[in-house]
């Protein structure tokens, strides 16, 4: 599955829409702060690290963050993964497909240490 850049004026500039709304809400905005980019591609977009490595989809981005020798030791990347994984747990716990913003808010409420992520 590929991501697509949102071009709607109602969407935040540079936002994306993937098949994983939780990734779109929790992971992508934080990666942008770490200088990651999305590049147009014939099938949507590819994610690009600051080092120029291109990654095809959200699940590959998450895998890259856990396996790359540099990124797996990056404290900010670890926080991103921690937040995403805990949001998934909360979503599973409440057994609903609530909107990602609500899941993130509930996660921060249940796990206050994540509020600074």
LINQUI-V693862 format. One record per run of one state. SS is the DSSP state (hx for helix, st for strand, lp for the rest). FROM is the first residue (numbers start at 1). TO is the last residue. If there is no record, write none. Layout:
# LINQUI-V693862
<<SS/FROM/TO> <SS/FROM/TO>>
This chain:
# LINQUI-V693862
<<lp/1/2> <st/3/5> <lp/6/15> <st/16/17> <lp/18/20> <hx/21/33> <lp/34/36> <st/37/41> <lp/42/43> <st/44/48> <lp/49/53> <st/54/55> <lp/56/57> <hx/58/67> <lp/68/70> <hx/71/73> <lp/74/74> <hx/75/94> <lp/95/99> <hx/100/110> <lp/111/111> <hx/112/116> <lp/117/117>>
